[in-house]
């Protein structure tokens, strides 16, 4: 499952700040969705100065929340990430209500009344998308061991045939990460395929700042796994060793 890299997430935050500044301070009102398509009469009925201030401030607040969430995710604080991202929904909801009140236009059309609202739904889409990807990417992988395979589930899953496993080792350090080939990179949280020094292209599911690391060596590759919690990593290591020992009996 593809996930936005750090550069794009930061780019979105910067984009929100730039949009907020253009709308609030440089009177780029046509950047507000709905206002650019409104008729001259409808625009005249809208307090666009008040609306632009609300929209600009809303963009700033969303950018700040996303930045704080990004920082939590960068340092592996899942709870902080989740709580911060949950603040987006009430923030956007309140912002939409305020914008709706400031931008409501009623136009007589025969016996009907048409009510126009300036939508900022695209903000909700962006924030939910980014928040979901940060949350999914920062979750611990689920390891499933059956009679035939060791499967790493969730993001960038991989399946290892038990008969191909040559060894399982617990190490205090992991090789230097040279670059990402296809994966999720949020600071110390790495999921997917990365190029490692001395190993080449390798599937890893690690918190690279948290030791130890489990190295599962097969006939053709190495898979590196760990948990944020040392005890959980050691528990998984012992389980893998026990399961593979039973296979060889």
C-alpha positions as CSV (number, residue, x, y, z in Angstrom):
1,X,0.0,0.0,0.0
2,X,1.7,3.3,-1.1
3,X,2.1,6.0,1.5
4,X,3.0,9.7,1.1
5,X,6.7,10.2,2.0
6,X,7.8,12.9,4.4
7,X,8.6,15.4,1.7
8,X,5.0,15.3,0.4
9,X,3.5,15.6,3.9
10,X,5.7,18.6,4.7
11,X,4.8,20.0,1.2
12,X,1.1,19.7,2.1
13,X,1.7,21.6,5.3
14,X,3.6,24.3,3.5
15,X,0.9,24.5,0.9
16,X,-1.8,25.1,3.5
17,X,0.2,27.9,5.0
18,X,0.8,29.5,1.6
19,X,-2.9,29.2,0.7
20,X,-3.9,30.7,4.1
21,X,-1.5,33.6,3.6
22,X,-2.7,34.3,0.0
23,X,-6.3,34.2,1.0
24,X,-6.1,36.2,4.2
25,X,-3.5,38.8,3.5
26,X,-3.2,39.0,-0.3
27,X,-6.9,39.0,-1.1
28,X,-6.7,35.9,-3.4
29,X,-10.4,35.3,-2.8
30,X,-10.8,33.2,-5.9
31,X,-8.7,30.5,-4.2
32,X,-11.8,29.9,-2.0
33,X,-13.7,27.0,-3.5
34,X,-17.2,28.2,-4.6
35,X,-16.4,31.9,-4.5
36,X,-14.7,31.8,-7.9
37,X,-17.8,30.3,-9.5
38,X,-20.3,32.5,-7.8
39,X,-22.2,35.2,-9.8
40,X,-21.5,38.9,-9.3
41,X,-24.7,39.3,-7.3
42,X,-23.8,36.3,-5.1
43,X,-20.3,37.7,-4.5
44,X,-21.7,41.0,-3.6
45,X,-23.9,39.4,-0.9
46,X,-20.9,37.6,0.7
47,X,-18.8,39.3,3.4
48,X,-15.7,38.0,1.7
49,X,-13.3,39.9,4.0
50,X,-14.7,38.1,7.0
51,X,-14.8,34.8,5.1
52,X,-11.2,35.1,3.9
53,X,-10.0,35.7,7.5
54,X,-11.9,32.6,8.7
55,X,-10.6,30.4,5.9
56,X,-7.0,31.7,6.3
57,X,-7.0,31.1,10.0
58,X,-8.6,27.6,9.5
59,X,-5.8,26.7,7.1
60,X,-3.2,27.9,9.6
61,X,-4.7,25.8,12.4
62,X,-5.0,22.7,10.2
63,X,-1.3,23.1,9.1
64,X,-0.3,23.5,12.8
65,X,-2.2,20.3,13.8
66,X,-0.7,18.4,10.9
67,X,2.8,19.6,11.8
68,X,2.3,18.5,15.5
69,X,1.0,15.1,14.3
70,X,3.9,14.7,11.9
71,X,6.3,15.4,14.8
72,X,4.6,12.8,17.0
73,X,4.8,10.3,14.2
74,X,8.4,11.2,13.5
75,X,9.3,10.2,17.1
76,X,7.1,7.2,17.2
77,X,4.5,8.5,19.6
78,X,1.4,6.8,18.2
79,X,-0.9,8.0,20.9
80,X,0.1,11.6,20.4
81,X,-0.3,11.2,16.7
82,X,-3.8,9.7,17.0
83,X,-5.0,12.3,19.5
84,X,-3.7,15.2,17.4
85,X,-5.2,13.9,14.2
86,X,-8.5,13.5,15.9
87,X,-8.5,17.2,16.6
88,X,-8.8,17.8,12.9
89,X,-12.4,16.7,12.6
90,X,-13.9,19.2,15.2
91,X,-11.5,21.9,14.0
92,X,-12.7,21.5,10.4
93,X,-16.3,21.1,11.4
94,X,-16.3,24.4,13.5
95,X,-14.5,26.1,10.6
96,X,-17.1,24.9,8.1
97,X,-19.9,26.2,10.3
98,X,-18.4,29.6,10.7
99,X,-17.6,29.9,7.0
100,X,-21.0,28.7,6.1
101,X,-22.6,31.4,8.3
102,X,-20.4,34.1,6.8
103,X,-20.8,33.0,3.2
104,X,-24.5,32.0,3.0
105,X,-26.3,33.7,0.1
106,X,-30.0,33.5,-0.6
107,X,-31.1,34.1,-4.2
108,X,-34.7,34.3,-5.2
109,X,-35.4,31.9,-8.2
110,X,-39.1,32.0,-8.9
111,X,-40.8,30.4,-5.9
112,X,-37.6,28.7,-4.9
113,X,-34.8,29.8,-2.7
114,X,-31.3,28.6,-3.6
115,X,-28.8,28.5,-0.7
116,X,-25.1,28.6,-1.6
117,X,-22.3,27.6,0.7
118,X,-18.6,28.1,0.0
119,X,-17.2,24.6,0.5
120,X,-13.9,23.8,2.0
121,X,-14.4,20.1,1.9
122,X,-11.1,19.6,0.1
123,X,-9.4,20.4,3.5
124,X,-11.3,17.5,5.1
125,X,-10.2,15.2,2.3
126,X,-6.5,16.2,2.6
127,X,-6.4,16.0,6.3
128,X,-8.2,12.7,6.6
129,X,-6.0,11.2,3.9
130,X,-2.8,12.3,5.5
131,X,-3.9,11.4,9.0
132,X,-5.0,7.9,7.8
133,X,-1.6,7.3,6.1
134,X,0.3,8.5,9.1
135,X,-1.7,6.3,11.5
136,X,-1.5,3.2,9.3
137,X,2.1,3.6,8.6
138,X,3.1,4.0,12.2
139,X,1.2,0.9,13.4
140,X,3.2,-2.1,14.5
141,X,3.3,-4.9,11.9
142,X,1.3,-8.0,12.7
143,X,3.4,-11.2,12.5
144,X,1.4,-14.4,11.6
145,X,3.1,-17.8,11.8
146,X,1.4,-20.9,10.4
147,X,2.6,-24.3,9.2
148,X,4.0,-23.0,5.9
149,X,4.7,-19.3,6.2
150,X,5.8,-16.4,8.4
151,X,3.7,-13.5,7.2
152,X,4.3,-9.8,8.0
153,X,0.9,-8.1,7.7
154,X,-0.4,-4.5,7.5
155,X,1.7,-2.1,5.4
156,X,4.0,-3.5,2.7
157,X,3.3,-7.1,3.7
158,X,5.6,-9.9,2.9
159,X,5.4,-13.7,3.2
160,X,8.4,-15.9,4.1
161,X,8.2,-19.7,3.4
162,X,9.3,-21.5,6.6
163,X,11.2,-24.1,4.6
164,X,13.4,-21.3,3.2
165,X,14.4,-19.8,6.6
166,X,18.1,-20.5,7.3
167,X,18.4,-18.7,10.6
168,X,16.8,-16.2,13.0
169,X,19.1,-13.9,14.9
170,X,18.7,-11.1,17.5
171,X,21.1,-8.2,17.0
172,X,21.6,-5.0,18.8
173,X,22.2,-2.9,15.7
174,X,21.0,-2.9,12.1
175,X,22.8,-1.8,8.9
176,X,22.8,1.8,7.8
177,X,19.8,2.7,5.6
178,X,21.1,4.1,2.3
179,X,17.8,4.9,0.6
180,X,14.2,3.9,0.3
181,X,13.1,1.8,-2.7
182,X,9.4,1.3,-2.0
183,X,8.2,1.9,1.5
184,X,7.0,4.1,4.3
185,X,9.6,6.4,6.0
186,X,8.5,8.5,8.9
187,X,11.7,9.3,10.7
188,X,12.6,6.3,12.8
189,X,9.7,4.2,11.6
190,X,10.5,2.3,8.4
191,X,8.2,-0.1,6.6
192,X,8.9,-1.8,3.2
193,X,11.8,-2.2,0.9
194,X,15.0,-0.2,1.6
195,X,18.6,-0.5,0.4
196,X,20.9,-1.3,3.4
197,X,24.6,-1.0,3.6
198,X,26.1,-4.5,3.1
199,X,22.7,-6.1,2.5
200,X,21.3,-4.4,-0.6
201,X,17.6,-4.4,-1.2
202,X,15.9,-5.6,2.1
203,X,12.4,-5.7,3.5
204,X,12.4,-4.1,6.9
205,X,9.7,-3.3,9.5
206,X,11.6,-1.4,12.2
207,X,11.9,1.4,14.6
208,X,15.5,2.0,13.7
209,X,16.2,3.9,17.0
210,X,14.9,0.9,19.1
211,X,17.1,-2.2,19.6
212,X,17.2,-5.1,19.3
213,X,16.4,-6.2,15.8
214,X,15.3,-9.6,14.5
215,X,17.1,-10.8,11.3
216,X,15.3,-13.6,9.5
217,X,17.7,-14.9,6.9
218,X,16.4,-17.0,4.0
219,X,18.0,-18.5,1.0
220,X,17.6,-15.4,-1.1
221,X,17.1,-12.5,1.3
222,X,17.0,-11.0,4.8
223,X,13.9,-9.6,6.6
224,X,14.5,-7.3,9.6
225,X,11.8,-6.8,12.2
226,X,11.4,-5.2,15.6
227,X,9.0,-3.5,17.9
228,X,9.1,-0.2,19.7
229,X,9.1,-2.3,22.9
230,X,12.2,-4.4,23.6
231,X,10.3,-7.1,25.5
232,X,7.9,-7.5,22.6
233,X,10.8,-7.9,20.2
234,X,12.4,-10.5,22.3
235,X,9.1,-12.3,22.8
236,X,8.6,-12.5,19.0
237,X,12.2,-13.7,18.5
238,X,11.7,-16.5,21.0
239,X,8.4,-17.4,19.3
240,X,10.1,-17.6,15.9
241,X,12.9,-19.7,17.2
242,X,10.5,-22.1,19.0
243,X,8.3,-22.4,15.9
244,X,11.2,-23.0,13.6
245,X,12.8,-25.5,16.0
246,X,9.5,-27.5,16.0
247,X,9.6,-27.5,12.2
248,X,13.0,-29.1,12.2
249,X,12.0,-31.9,14.6
